[in-house]
Amino acid sequence: MLNAVFFSSYKLKKGVSVPDFLLAAETLSSEHISKLKGYVSMKQFVDNDTWADAITFETMEDAKNFLAEARNPNAFAEKFYSFININSCKSHLFSVERSY
């Protein structure tokens, strides 16, 4: 079975510290997301003022479980979200069709 990817794009709030944001993202990943069942990897991307995360899970079920849990953010997630303009968020859950 091929992986599933949770992909989210967003903009940061005006005036936030990018190094502080990146530290919050790293902490969320290492202290929480990476410990979830089926976690494979998390990557962050940036293009000017638009950021994106791609979190890969072993299965679609694992990704859906992550999304269900994310509805009740823990302290690590709340810190991460505090940097983000929530109104700018766009998220999708993808099945990996093929890897090369």
Secondary structure by P-SEA (a helix, b strand, c coil): cbbbbbbbbbbccccccaaaaaaaaaaaaaacccccccccbbbbbbcccbbbbbbbcccaaaaaaaaaaaccccaaaaaaacccccccbbbbbbcccccc
